[in-house]
Amino acid sequence: MIDLKSLTRLPQIKSAVLCDAAGGLRDASGNIDGEAVAAVTGYLTGALADTGDRLGLGTLHSISYSGRDRASLVLLKGDVVLTTVVEPAAALSTVEKTVNAGGE
């Protein structure tokens, strides 16, 4: 299981949510509405996984998107989906490398 408390100790990660693929909340850390994020994340990952399958992209591994000030990284890890809010947005690549390397 991913430890959200230690993950949000990274200064660039402002909040994090763990959910299942259906959008059921498992855990949340930081100033965030975990239930709302889990529900939207469940829908989003399902829709994008289906789209990726139809396009022949293979299994969905991650989603990242950013605005001017903040970014979000969504990683599928086994039966859980991790969603993080990253600030500043320019730190997204660093956070993704750290989390993928097991730095959570």
Buried (B, 14 or more C-beta within 10 A) or exposed (E): EBEBEEBBEBEBBBBBBBBBBEBEBBBBBBEBEBBEBBBBBBEBBBEBBEEBEEEEEEEBEBBBEBEEEBBBBBBBBEEBBBBBBBBEBEBBEEBBEBBBEEEB
